[in-house]
């Protein structure tokens, strides 16, 4: 694929319409949220457009996770030690005065927004383009990145003394990557079927990756729905917009729930750095902690959800793969994808507070900076370990569970017919794609006959033998 072929001649209208569709859907969702939050916001200076931009900045985290908020306060003459106190009630300051400022960075990927972006782009490509192969896919990805950049540049705003800004670089890179992957998957090249027909290993790899991705999405959505129902039913503080936030973070909740259900811990870290005082506190949440909070039924529910997801994935692998080797390879790919999802599905905040000049007895001045870091998410190493163990066990037991449920064993008949069609196409089109028709089997060599001994020599004496009277 050449650059001139992508950006050269050819219609751009349909790929551009498909590429701009996800940005339009995201802007519409932000506008709806901005309109719905009007009664809940009592600040008269924050209008509908400001609320829409705040919602847009938060939603763009699903494309490029990097949101910063900078607050600068006017100097009031109140010392730092007089205005702030520690958690135990003692004064934590040292007489610092000046204009304090705070810089906060929020990193969280609302995976619901990511899935929405992919789904809208996929449907738009299938509706507007339908053909065009890699050229149309790359054009749509470029347009989607430009549209995401426009949203990132329109989202920043300042309310009172706080400046809220998403990262345009992260948004553009995320939109371009999602656009390329989605476009290349939705718009296959014209010769891809023939290319796959001649390469059985590529077909097997494609089946493995698609099976693992499908199984992971289904498992995460199931666990997310369970976690959402539990949080709404038993969380007294989760009402109104808390329910909306939980819905936006539904896949994130599902990832954490699946990790806990399979035995992995959920890690919460608090860190405070400043001057000579540094504190770090780690807390892990596992199955035993669920029992302490919600009772024994919570632990049983988490383990049951993990078992259902594992068994369902094993049955799915048995149905969609051709051989047992492909099934165990799909287990490894599932573990890797699950680990990556755990790594990006957490949340973290990094807040740095800087205070102005400090008044001392000697008349000198100094500044003080405090950094507060908080993060919550699953352990990556535990996710890889338990994901691999559960997925391998599920793939090993999948055929037996499927047979017990009356589904038979082995791959589905449609897969066998597809493989037979690929094999026939590969044999027919082999010369056109660099292959060779298999030679006919050669005739095996015949064993050599040993030379026969010659008979006795016949001597011709020149005599005429008279004919015998009895010879006819």
C-alpha positions as CSV (number, residue, x, y, z in Angstrom):
1,X,0.0,0.0,0.0
2,X,1.6,3.3,-1.2
3,X,1.1,6.7,0.3
4,X,0.2,8.2,-3.1
5,X,-2.6,5.6,-3.4
6,X,-4.0,6.6,0.0
7,X,-3.9,10.4,-0.3
8,X,-4.0,10.6,-4.1
9,X,-6.9,10.5,-6.5
10,X,-10.1,9.0,-5.5
11,X,-13.3,9.9,-3.7
12,X,-12.9,11.0,-0.1
13,X,-16.6,11.7,0.7
14,X,-17.6,8.3,1.9
15,X,-14.5,7.5,4.0
16,X,-14.7,11.0,5.5
17,X,-18.3,10.6,6.4
18,X,-17.5,7.2,8.1
19,X,-14.5,8.7,9.9
20,X,-16.4,11.6,11.3
21,X,-19.3,9.5,12.6
22,X,-17.7,8.5,15.9
23,X,-16.8,12.1,16.7
24,X,-20.3,13.2,16.0
25,X,-21.7,10.5,18.2
26,X,-19.4,11.5,21.1
27,X,-20.3,15.2,20.7
28,X,-24.0,14.3,20.7
29,X,-23.6,12.2,23.9
30,X,-21.7,15.1,25.6
31,X,-24.4,17.6,24.6
32,X,-27.1,15.3,26.0
33,X,-25.2,14.9,29.3
34,X,-24.7,18.7,29.4
35,X,-28.4,19.3,29.0
36,X,-29.4,16.7,31.5
37,X,-27.0,18.0,34.2
38,X,-28.5,21.5,34.2
39,X,-30.8,21.0,37.2
40,X,-28.0,19.4,39.2
41,X,-25.5,22.3,38.7
42,X,-26.4,25.2,40.9
43,X,-23.5,27.5,39.6
44,X,-25.1,30.2,37.4
45,X,-21.8,30.8,35.6
46,X,-21.7,27.3,34.2
47,X,-24.0,27.1,31.2
48,X,-25.0,24.4,28.9
49,X,-21.9,24.8,26.6
50,X,-19.5,24.6,29.6
51,X,-21.2,21.5,30.9
52,X,-21.0,20.0,27.5
53,X,-17.3,20.7,27.3
54,X,-16.7,19.2,30.7
55,X,-18.5,16.1,29.6
56,X,-16.6,16.0,26.4
57,X,-13.3,16.2,28.2
58,X,-14.3,13.3,30.4
59,X,-15.5,11.2,27.5
60,X,-12.4,11.8,25.5
61,X,-10.6,9.8,28.2
62,X,-11.9,6.7,26.4
63,X,-9.9,7.7,23.3
64,X,-6.7,9.2,24.8
65,X,-6.4,8.9,28.6
66,X,-4.8,12.1,29.8
67,X,-6.9,14.8,31.5
68,X,-5.2,17.6,33.5
69,X,-6.7,20.2,35.8
70,X,-4.7,23.1,37.0
71,X,-5.9,25.4,39.8
72,X,-4.4,28.7,40.8
73,X,-5.7,30.4,43.9
74,X,-5.3,34.1,44.8
75,X,-3.0,35.0,47.6
76,X,-5.0,35.4,50.8
77,X,-2.3,35.9,53.3
78,X,-3.4,32.7,55.2
79,X,-0.4,30.5,56.0
80,X,-0.3,27.0,54.8
81,X,-0.1,25.7,58.3
82,X,-3.2,27.7,59.2
83,X,-5.2,26.5,56.2
84,X,-4.5,22.8,55.9
85,X,-4.4,20.1,58.5
86,X,-3.4,16.4,58.3
87,X,-5.8,13.5,58.7
88,X,-5.1,13.0,62.4
89,X,-6.2,16.6,63.2
90,X,-2.7,18.1,63.7
91,X,-1.5,21.1,61.7
92,X,0.6,19.9,58.8
93,X,2.0,23.2,57.6
94,X,5.0,25.4,58.4
95,X,3.7,28.9,58.0
96,X,3.9,29.0,54.2
97,X,2.2,31.9,52.5
98,X,1.7,33.0,48.9
99,X,-0.4,32.0,46.0
100,X,-0.9,28.2,46.1
101,X,-1.5,26.3,42.9
102,X,-2.5,22.7,42.2
103,X,-1.9,20.6,39.1
104,X,-3.8,17.3,38.9
105,X,-3.6,14.6,36.2
106,X,-6.4,12.0,35.9
107,X,-5.8,8.8,34.0
108,X,-8.8,6.6,33.5
109,X,-10.1,4.9,30.3
110,X,-13.9,4.6,30.2
111,X,-14.0,1.5,28.1
112,X,-17.7,2.0,27.3
113,X,-16.6,5.1,25.3
114,X,-13.9,3.1,23.6
115,X,-16.4,0.4,22.6
116,X,-18.9,3.1,21.4
117,X,-16.2,4.7,19.2
118,X,-15.3,1.3,17.6
119,X,-18.9,0.3,17.1
120,X,-20.0,3.5,15.5
121,X,-16.9,3.5,13.2
122,X,-17.6,-0.1,12.2
123,X,-21.2,0.5,11.4
124,X,-20.4,3.7,9.5
125,X,-17.8,2.0,7.4
126,X,-20.1,-0.9,6.5
127,X,-22.9,1.6,5.6
128,X,-21.0,4.4,3.8
129,X,-18.0,2.6,2.2
130,X,-18.6,-1.2,2.0
131,X,-15.6,-1.6,-0.3
132,X,-12.4,0.1,-1.0
133,X,-10.1,-2.1,1.1
134,X,-7.1,-0.6,2.8
135,X,-7.2,2.7,1.0
136,X,-10.7,3.6,2.3
137,X,-9.8,2.2,5.8
138,X,-6.7,4.5,6.1
139,X,-8.6,7.5,4.9
140,X,-11.4,6.9,7.4
141,X,-8.8,6.5,10.2
142,X,-7.1,9.8,9.3
143,X,-10.4,11.7,9.2
144,X,-11.4,10.2,12.6
145,X,-8.1,11.3,14.1
146,X,-8.6,14.9,12.7
147,X,-12.2,14.9,14.1
148,X,-11.0,13.7,17.5
149,X,-8.3,16.5,17.5
150,X,-11.1,19.0,16.8
151,X,-13.0,17.8,19.9
152,X,-9.9,17.8,22.0
153,X,-9.2,21.4,21.0
154,X,-12.8,22.5,21.7
155,X,-13.0,20.8,25.1
156,X,-10.6,22.9,27.3
157,X,-12.3,25.4,29.5
158,X,-11.6,27.5,32.6
159,X,-14.1,27.6,35.5
160,X,-13.2,30.1,38.2
161,X,-9.6,29.3,38.8
162,X,-9.5,25.8,37.4
163,X,-8.3,25.0,33.9
164,X,-9.5,21.6,32.5
165,X,-7.5,20.3,29.5
166,X,-7.4,16.9,27.7
167,X,-4.3,15.9,25.9
168,X,-4.6,16.4,22.1
169,X,-1.6,14.2,21.4
170,X,-3.1,11.3,23.3
171,X,-6.5,11.7,21.8
172,X,-5.1,11.9,18.2
173,X,-2.9,8.8,18.7
174,X,-5.7,6.8,20.2
175,X,-8.2,7.8,17.5
176,X,-5.8,7.0,14.8
177,X,-4.9,3.5,16.2
178,X,-8.6,2.6,16.8
179,X,-9.5,3.8,13.3
180,X,-6.8,1.8,11.6
181,X,-7.6,-1.4,13.4
182,X,-11.3,-1.0,13.0
183,X,-11.1,0.0,9.4
184,X,-8.8,-2.8,8.3
185,X,-11.0,-5.3,10.0
186,X,-14.3,-3.9,8.6
187,X,-13.0,-3.3,5.0
188,X,-11.0,-6.3,3.9
189,X,-8.8,-6.0,0.9
190,X,-10.3,-7.5,-2.4
191,X,-7.6,-10.2,-2.5
192,X,-7.7,-11.2,1.2
193,X,-9.9,-14.2,0.7
194,X,-7.5,-15.6,-1.9
195,X,-4.5,-14.7,0.2
196,X,-6.0,-16.5,3.2
197,X,-6.9,-19.5,1.0
198,X,-3.2,-20.1,0.3
199,X,-2.1,-19.7,3.9
200,X,-3.7,-22.1,6.4
201,X,-1.5,-20.7,9.3
202,X,-2.9,-17.2,8.7
203,X,-6.4,-18.4,8.8
204,X,-5.7,-20.3,12.1
205,X,-4.2,-17.2,13.6
206,X,-7.1,-15.0,12.6
207,X,-9.6,-17.5,14.1
208,X,-7.5,-17.6,17.3
209,X,-7.4,-13.8,17.7
210,X,-11.1,-13.2,16.9
211,X,-12.2,-16.0,19.2
212,X,-10.1,-14.7,22.1
213,X,-11.3,-11.1,21.6
214,X,-15.0,-12.2,21.4
215,X,-14.7,-14.3,24.5
216,X,-13.0,-11.5,26.4
217,X,-15.7,-9.0,25.5
218,X,-18.5,-11.3,26.5
219,X,-16.9,-12.2,29.8
220,X,-16.1,-8.6,30.7
221,X,-19.7,-7.4,29.8
222,X,-21.2,-10.2,31.9
223,X,-19.1,-9.5,34.9
224,X,-19.6,-5.7,34.4
225,X,-23.4,-6.2,34.5
226,X,-23.2,-8.2,37.7
227,X,-20.9,-5.6,39.3
228,X,-23.1,-2.8,38.2
229,X,-26.2,-4.5,39.6
230,X,-24.5,-5.1,43.0
231,X,-23.2,-1.6,43.2
232,X,-26.5,0.0,42.5
233,X,-28.4,-2.3,44.8
234,X,-26.1,-2.1,47.8
235,X,-24.3,1.2,47.3
236,X,-26.2,3.9,49.2
237,X,-24.1,6.7,47.8
238,X,-24.5,5.5,44.2
239,X,-27.5,7.5,43.0
240,X,-28.3,9.8,40.1
241,X,-25.1,10.6,38.3
242,X,-23.2,8.0,40.2
243,X,-25.3,5.4,38.3
244,X,-24.4,7.1,35.0
245,X,-20.7,7.1,36.0
246,X,-20.9,3.4,36.8
247,X,-22.6,2.7,33.5
248,X,-19.8,4.5,31.6
249,X,-17.2,2.5,33.5
250,X,-19.2,-0.8,33.1
251,X,-16.4,-2.7,31.2
252,X,-13.9,-1.4,33.8
253,X,-16.0,-2.8,36.5
254,X,-16.3,-6.1,34.6
255,X,-12.5,-6.3,34.2
256,X,-11.9,-5.8,37.9
257,X,-14.8,-8.2,38.8
258,X,-13.4,-10.9,36.5
259,X,-9.9,-10.5,38.0
260,X,-11.2,-10.8,41.6
261,X,-13.5,-13.7,40.7
262,X,-10.5,-15.6,39.3
263,X,-8.5,-15.0,42.4
264,X,-6.5,-11.9,41.6
265,X,-6.4,-9.0,44.0
266,X,-7.6,-5.4,43.4
267,X,-4.8,-3.1,44.5
268,X,-5.4,0.4,45.9
269,X,-2.4,2.6,46.5
270,X,-2.1,6.0,48.3
271,X,1.2,7.9,48.2
272,X,2.1,11.4,49.6
273,X,5.4,13.1,48.9
274,X,6.5,16.4,50.2
275,X,9.5,17.9,51.9
276,X,10.9,15.3,54.3
277,X,7.6,13.6,54.8
278,X,6.7,10.7,52.4
279,X,4.0,8.2,53.1
280,X,2.8,5.2,51.0
281,X,-0.1,2.9,51.9
282,X,-1.2,-0.1,49.9
283,X,-4.4,-2.1,50.3
284,X,-5.5,-5.1,48.4
285,X,-9.1,-6.2,47.9
286,X,-9.7,-9.9,47.3
287,X,-12.4,-12.5,47.8
288,X,-12.0,-12.5,51.5
289,X,-12.6,-8.7,51.6
290,X,-15.8,-9.2,49.6
291,X,-17.0,-11.5,52.4
292,X,-16.3,-8.9,55.1
293,X,-18.1,-6.2,53.2
294,X,-21.2,-7.9,51.7
295,X,-21.2,-11.3,53.4
296,X,-20.4,-14.8,52.2
297,X,-22.8,-14.6,49.2
298,X,-20.6,-12.0,47.5
299,X,-17.6,-14.4,47.5
300,X,-19.8,-17.1,46.1
301,X,-21.2,-14.8,43.4
302,X,-17.8,-13.6,42.3
303,X,-16.4,-17.2,42.0
304,X,-19.6,-18.4,40.2
305,X,-19.3,-15.5,37.7
306,X,-15.7,-16.4,37.1
307,X,-16.5,-20.1,36.6
308,X,-19.4,-19.3,34.2
309,X,-17.1,-17.0,32.1
310,X,-14.4,-19.7,32.0
311,X,-16.7,-22.5,31.0
312,X,-18.4,-20.3,28.4
313,X,-15.1,-19.4,26.9
314,X,-14.1,-23.1,26.8
315,X,-17.3,-23.9,24.9
316,X,-16.8,-21.0,22.5
317,X,-13.3,-22.1,21.7
318,X,-14.4,-25.7,21.1
319,X,-17.0,-24.4,18.7
320,X,-14.9,-21.9,16.8
321,X,-11.5,-23.6,16.4
322,X,-10.5,-26.4,14.1
323,X,-8.0,-28.2,16.3
324,X,-7.0,-28.6,19.9
325,X,-3.8,-26.8,19.2
326,X,-5.7,-23.7,18.1
327,X,-7.8,-23.9,21.2
328,X,-4.8,-23.8,23.6
329,X,-3.3,-21.0,21.5
330,X,-6.6,-19.1,21.9
331,X,-6.2,-19.6,25.7
332,X,-2.8,-17.9,25.6
333,X,-4.0,-15.0,23.5
334,X,-7.0,-14.6,25.9
335,X,-4.6,-14.4,28.9
336,X,-2.5,-11.7,27.1
337,X,-5.5,-9.6,26.1
338,X,-7.0,-9.9,29.6
339,X,-3.7,-8.7,31.1
340,X,-3.6,-5.7,28.8
341,X,-7.2,-4.9,29.7
342,X,-6.4,-5.0,33.4
343,X,-3.4,-2.8,32.8
344,X,-5.5,0.0,31.1
345,X,-8.8,-0.6,33.0
346,X,-7.6,1.0,36.3
347,X,-7.6,4.6,37.4
348,X,-5.0,6.9,38.9
349,X,-4.7,10.5,40.0
350,X,-1.6,12.5,40.4
351,X,-2.0,15.9,42.2
352,X,0.9,18.3,42.9
353,X,0.3,21.3,45.2
354,X,2.8,24.1,45.2
355,X,2.7,26.8,47.8
356,X,4.4,30.2,47.7
357,X,7.2,31.7,49.7
358,X,7.7,30.6,53.2
359,X,8.4,33.3,55.8
360,X,11.2,32.4,58.2
361,X,13.0,34.1,61.1
362,X,16.1,34.8,59.0
363,X,14.0,36.5,56.3
364,X,14.7,33.9,53.7
365,X,12.1,32.4,51.4
366,X,11.3,28.9,50.1
367,X,8.6,27.0,48.4
368,X,6.9,23.7,49.3
369,X,5.5,21.1,46.9
370,X,3.3,18.2,47.9
371,X,2.4,15.3,45.5
372,X,-0.5,13.1,46.2
373,X,-0.8,9.9,44.1
374,X,-3.8,7.5,44.2
375,X,-4.3,4.5,42.0
376,X,-6.7,1.6,41.8
377,X,-6.5,-1.4,39.5
378,X,-5.8,-5.1,39.2
379,X,-2.4,-6.6,39.5
380,X,-0.9,-7.2,36.1
381,X,1.2,-10.2,37.1
382,X,-1.7,-11.9,38.9
383,X,-4.0,-11.2,35.9
384,X,-1.5,-13.0,33.5
385,X,-1.1,-15.9,35.9
386,X,-4.7,-16.5,36.8
387,X,-5.9,-15.7,33.3
388,X,-3.6,-18.3,31.8
389,X,-4.6,-20.9,34.4
390,X,-8.3,-20.4,34.0
391,X,-8.3,-20.1,30.2
392,X,-6.2,-23.3,29.7
393,X,-8.4,-25.2,32.1
394,X,-11.5,-23.9,30.3
395,X,-10.2,-24.9,26.9
396,X,-9.3,-28.4,28.2
397,X,-12.8,-28.9,29.6
398,X,-14.7,-27.1,26.9
399,X,-15.3,-30.1,24.5
400,X,-16.6,-32.3,27.4
401,X,-18.9,-29.5,28.6
402,X,-20.2,-29.0,25.1
403,X,-20.8,-32.7,24.6
404,X,-22.6,-32.9,28.0
405,X,-24.9,-30.0,26.9
406,X,-25.8,-31.9,23.7
407,X,-23.7,-29.7,21.3
408,X,-21.4,-32.5,20.1
409,X,-17.7,-32.3,19.8
410,X,-15.3,-30.8,17.3
411,X,-15.6,-27.6,15.3
412,X,-18.9,-26.4,14.0
413,X,-20.0,-27.7,10.5
414,X,-19.8,-24.2,9.0
415,X,-16.1,-24.1,9.9
416,X,-15.5,-27.4,8.2
417,X,-17.3,-26.2,5.1
418,X,-15.3,-23.0,5.1
419,X,-12.0,-24.8,5.4
420,X,-13.0,-27.1,2.5
421,X,-13.9,-24.0,0.4
422,X,-10.5,-22.4,1.2
423,X,-8.7,-25.6,0.3
424,X,-10.5,-25.8,-3.1
425,X,-9.8,-22.1,-3.8
426,X,-6.2,-22.5,-2.9
427,X,-5.8,-25.5,-5.3
428,X,-7.6,-23.7,-8.1
429,X,-5.8,-20.3,-7.7
430,X,-2.3,-21.6,-6.7
431,X,-0.5,-20.6,-10.0
432,X,-2.0,-17.0,-9.8
433,X,-0.7,-16.4,-6.3
434,X,2.8,-17.9,-6.6
435,X,2.0,-21.4,-5.7
436,X,2.3,-24.6,-7.7
437,X,-0.2,-27.3,-8.4
438,X,0.9,-30.4,-6.6
439,X,2.6,-32.8,-9.1
440,X,1.0,-36.1,-9.9
441,X,2.5,-39.0,-8.2
442,X,5.3,-40.6,-10.3
443,X,5.1,-44.2,-11.4
444,X,7.2,-46.2,-9.0
445,X,10.2,-47.8,-10.6
446,X,9.7,-51.4,-11.6
447,X,12.2,-54.0,-10.2
448,X,14.8,-55.0,-12.7
449,X,14.4,-58.5,-14.1
450,X,17.6,-60.6,-13.7
451,X,19.1,-61.8,-17.0
452,X,17.9,-65.2,-18.0
453,X,20.5,-67.9,-18.8
454,X,20.9,-68.5,-22.5
455,X,19.8,-71.8,-24.0
456,X,22.1,-74.3,-25.7
457,X,23.5,-73.1,-29.0
458,X,21.8,-74.3,-32.1
459,X,24.2,-75.5,-34.8
460,X,23.2,-75.1,-38.5
461,X,24.9,-77.9,-40.4
462,X,23.4,-76.9,-43.7
463,X,21.2,-80.0,-43.8
464,X,17.6,-79.9,-45.0
465,X,15.3,-81.6,-42.5
466,X,12.6,-83.4,-44.3
467,X,9.1,-82.7,-43.2
468,X,7.5,-85.1,-41.0
469,X,4.5,-86.9,-42.5
470,X,2.4,-86.4,-39.4
471,X,2.9,-82.6,-39.4
472,X,-0.1,-80.9,-41.0
